[in-house]
Amino acid sequence: MAITLTEAAARHVSRYLSKRGRGVGVRLGVKTTGCSGLAYKLEYVDEIAPEDLVFEEHGVKVMVDPKSLAYIDGTQLDFVREGLNEGFKFHNPNERDRCGCGESFRV
């Protein structure tokens, strides 16, 4: 069981946490939504919850709730710039299909 971050994602999270002036990392999970059923949710975390599973890569902590881990185990979180756009990209080996708009996925 593992969630990993690329160096680019870790740098972005570290910079943002520094600007915020607080935080221990990010929480990665899934929610039910969209045309394919699941969507990623990513939020900055100020406090680790007792049920969180904690993964650390490049000095950045990623918290995951146990229910979400079944859908995202093995996922690599990346931060990419494509033209004028930038954002997080999820490389999830469990993903079987993605909706046309790219907002949701199915395992």
Backbone as numpy.savetxt, mean C-alpha at the origin, in Angstrom:
# Nx Ny Nz CAx CAy CAz Cx Cy Cz
4.66 -14.61 4.21 3.80 -13.43 4.21 4.69 -12.19 4.21
4.48 -11.34 3.23 5.30 -10.13 3.17 4.69 -9.07 2.28
4.89 -7.85 2.69 4.59 -6.67 1.87 5.91 -5.94 1.75
6.28 -5.54 0.53 7.56 -4.87 0.34 7.36 -3.50 -0.31
8.37 -2.66 -0.16 8.38 -1.34 -0.78 9.64 -1.20 -1.62
9.51 -0.52 -2.74 10.71 -0.17 -3.51 11.39 0.99 -2.79
12.62 1.26 -3.18 13.33 2.40 -2.60 12.59 3.70 -2.89
12.02 3.82 -4.09 11.29 5.04 -4.47 10.08 5.25 -3.55
9.34 4.18 -3.27 8.17 4.29 -2.38 8.61 4.64 -0.97
9.67 4.01 -0.49 10.16 4.30 0.86 10.62 5.76 0.98
11.32 6.26 -0.03 11.76 7.67 -0.02 10.56 8.60 0.03
9.54 8.32 -0.78 8.36 9.18 -0.82 7.65 9.19 0.53
7.45 8.02 1.12 6.78 7.93 2.43 7.60 8.66 3.49
8.90 8.45 3.50 9.77 9.11 4.49 9.70 10.62 4.37
9.76 11.13 3.13 9.68 12.58 2.92 8.34 13.13 3.41
7.25 12.42 3.10 5.94 12.90 3.50 5.79 12.88 5.02
6.26 11.83 5.66 6.18 11.77 7.12 6.99 12.89 7.76
8.14 13.22 7.16 8.94 14.34 7.66 8.20 15.66 7.54
7.56 15.87 6.39 6.78 17.11 6.19 5.62 17.20 7.17
4.96 16.05 7.43 3.84 16.01 8.38 4.32 16.31 9.80
5.55 15.89 10.09 6.08 16.08 11.43 5.65 15.01 12.42
4.99 13.98 11.93 4.57 12.87 12.79 4.23 11.67 11.91
4.09 10.52 12.53 3.72 9.31 11.81 4.75 8.22 11.96
4.27 6.98 11.90 5.16 5.83 12.05 5.28 5.02 10.75
4.46 5.33 9.76 4.51 4.61 8.49 3.19 4.73 7.75
2.90 3.71 6.93 1.66 3.69 6.16 0.90 2.40 6.43
-0.42 2.47 6.28 -1.27 1.29 6.39 -1.79 0.96 4.99
-1.58 -0.28 4.58 -2.06 -0.77 3.30 -3.15 -1.78 3.57
-4.27 -1.63 2.89 -5.38 -2.56 3.06 -6.23 -2.59 1.81
-7.35 -3.28 1.91 -8.30 -3.33 0.80 -9.69 -2.98 1.32
-10.51 -2.48 0.43 -11.91 -2.22 0.76 -12.75 -2.74 -0.40
-13.99 -3.06 -0.11 -14.91 -3.54 -1.14 -15.48 -2.33 -1.87
-15.28 -2.31 -3.18 -15.75 -1.19 -3.99 -15.50 -1.47 -5.46
-15.98 -0.61 -6.31 -15.68 -0.65 -7.74 -16.33 -1.80 -8.49
-16.03 -1.86 -9.76 -16.67 -2.87 -10.62 -16.01 -4.24 -10.51
-14.78 -4.32 -10.00 -14.12 -5.62 -9.86 -14.19 -6.16 -8.44
-14.61 -5.35 -7.49 -14.84 -5.85 -6.14 -13.95 -5.31 -5.04
-12.65 -5.12 -5.27 -11.74 -4.67 -4.23 -10.93 -3.48 -4.72
-10.57 -2.60 -3.79 -9.69 -1.48 -4.12 -8.67 -1.35 -3.00
-7.50 -0.87 -3.35 -6.46 -0.65 -2.36 -6.79 0.60 -1.57
-6.43 0.59 -0.29 -6.51 1.82 0.50 -5.16 1.98 1.18
-4.69 3.18 1.16 -3.37 3.51 1.70 -3.51 4.77 2.51
-3.05 4.74 3.75 -3.15 5.92 4.61 -1.93 6.01 5.50
-1.59 7.22 5.88 -0.48 7.42 6.80 -0.94 7.10 8.21
-0.04 6.51 8.99 -0.39 6.00 10.32 0.41 6.73 11.39
-0.30 7.19 12.42 0.35 7.84 13.55 0.60 6.88 14.70
-0.17 5.79 14.72 -0.05 4.83 15.81 -0.34 3.42 15.29
0.49 2.46 15.69 0.30 1.08 15.27 -0.82 0.46 16.10
-1.81 -0.14 15.43 -2.92 -0.80 16.12 -2.47 -2.18 16.60
-3.05 -2.67 17.70 -2.64 -3.96 18.24 -2.77 -5.12 17.24
-3.76 -5.07 16.36 -3.97 -6.17 15.41 -3.13 -6.04 14.14
-2.43 -4.91 13.96 -1.65 -4.70 12.75 -0.49 -5.68 12.63
-0.27 -6.16 11.41 0.95 -6.88 11.07 1.89 -5.82 10.52
3.13 -5.81 10.96 4.06 -4.75 10.58 5.19 -5.33 9.73
5.39 -4.72 8.57 6.48 -5.08 7.67 7.37 -3.85 7.54
8.67 -4.04 7.50 9.57 -2.89 7.38 10.54 -3.12 6.23
10.69 -2.10 5.41 11.58 -2.16 4.26 12.18 -0.77 4.05
13.49 -0.71 3.87 14.20 0.56 3.65 13.89 1.57 4.76
13.70 1.09 5.99 13.45 1.98 7.12 12.03 2.50 7.25
11.11 1.99 6.43 9.72 2.44 6.46 8.83 1.27 6.87
7.92 1.55 7.80 6.98 0.52 8.26 5.69 0.55 7.46
5.21 -0.65 7.12 3.92 -0.82 6.44 3.06 -1.68 7.35
1.92 -1.15 7.77 0.99 -1.87 8.62 -0.13 -2.45 7.75
-0.53 -3.69 8.06 -1.60 -4.36 7.31 -2.50 -5.06 8.32
-3.81 -4.90 8.14 -4.74 -5.63 9.00 -4.80 -7.07 8.52
-5.00 -8.03 9.43 -4.98 -9.45 9.06 -5.98 -9.84 7.97
-7.15 -9.22 7.92 -8.14 -9.57 6.90 -7.67 -9.17 5.50
-7.01 -8.03 5.39 -6.53 -7.56 4.08 -5.37 -8.39 3.57
-4.56 -8.94 4.49 -3.35 -9.64 4.07 -3.64 -10.79 3.11
-4.76 -11.45 3.27 -5.11 -12.57 2.38 -5.19 -12.12 0.92
-5.55 -10.87 0.68 -5.70 -10.35 -0.68 -4.44 -9.69 -1.21
-3.55 -9.25 -0.32 -2.39 -8.47 -0.77 -1.05 -9.07 -0.39
-1.04 -10.28 0.16 0.21 -10.93 0.52 1.12 -11.02 -0.70
2.36 -10.59 -0.55 3.31 -10.61 -1.65 3.34 -9.33 -2.47
2.51 -8.36 -2.12 2.43 -7.11 -2.88 3.67 -6.26 -2.67
4.13 -5.66 -3.76 5.20 -4.67 -3.70 4.59 -3.30 -3.98
4.86 -2.36 -3.10 4.38 -0.99 -3.24 5.49 -0.16 -3.88
5.17 0.50 -4.97 6.14 1.32 -5.70 5.59 2.73 -5.81
6.46 3.69 -6.04 6.05 5.07 -6.30 6.65 5.46 -7.63
5.79 5.80 -8.60 6.26 6.04 -9.96 5.82 7.41 -10.46
6.63 7.94 -11.36 6.29 9.16 -12.09 6.17 8.78 -13.55
5.01 9.08 -14.14 4.77 8.81 -15.55 4.27 10.09 -16.18
5.15 10.74 -16.92 4.80 12.04 -17.49 4.56 13.05 -16.39
3.39 13.68 -16.38 3.06 14.67 -15.36 2.42 14.03 -14.13
2.12 12.74 -14.20 1.45 12.05 -13.09 2.45 11.32 -12.22
2.14 11.25 -10.93 2.94 10.46 -10.02 2.00 9.83 -8.99
2.40 8.68 -8.50 1.57 8.03 -7.49 2.07 6.65 -7.16
1.38 6.03 -6.21 1.73 4.68 -5.80 1.20 3.67 -6.80
1.96 2.63 -7.01 1.57 1.54 -7.90 1.71 0.24 -7.09
0.73 -0.64 -7.24 0.69 -1.88 -6.49 0.98 -3.04 -7.42
2.01 -3.82 -7.11 2.35 -5.01 -7.87 1.93 -6.20 -7.00
0.72 -6.69 -7.25 0.11 -7.72 -6.42 0.04 -9.04 -7.20
0.78 -10.07 -6.74 0.76 -11.34 -7.46 -0.58 -12.08 -7.36
-1.44 -11.66 -6.44 -2.75 -12.29 -6.27 -3.81 -11.72 -7.19
-3.53 -10.59 -7.80 -4.50 -9.91 -8.66 -4.75 -10.74 -9.92
-6.02 -11.08 -10.17 -6.38 -11.88 -11.34 -6.99 -11.04 -12.45
-7.60 -9.92 -12.07 -8.26 -9.07 -13.05 -8.34 -7.66 -12.48
-8.39 -6.70 -13.36 -8.47 -5.29 -12.97 -9.53 -4.63 -13.83
-10.32 -3.75 -13.23 -11.36 -3.09 -14.02 -10.73 -2.14 -15.04
-11.49 -1.75 -16.03 -10.99 -0.90 -17.09 -10.48 0.44 -16.62
-11.09 1.00 -15.58 -10.67 2.31 -15.09 -9.45 2.21 -14.16
-9.09 0.97 -13.76 -7.91 0.79 -12.94 -8.10 1.04 -11.46
-9.34 1.28 -11.04 -9.59 1.60 -9.64 -9.82 0.38 -8.75
-10.22 -0.73 -9.34 -10.50 -1.90 -8.51 -9.93 -3.15 -9.14
-9.85 -4.21 -8.35 -9.26 -5.46 -8.81 -9.98 -6.65 -8.22
-9.67 -7.84 -8.76 -10.26 -9.09 -8.28 -9.13 -10.09 -8.06
-9.28 -10.91 -7.00 -8.29 -11.96 -6.75 -8.88 -13.31 -7.04
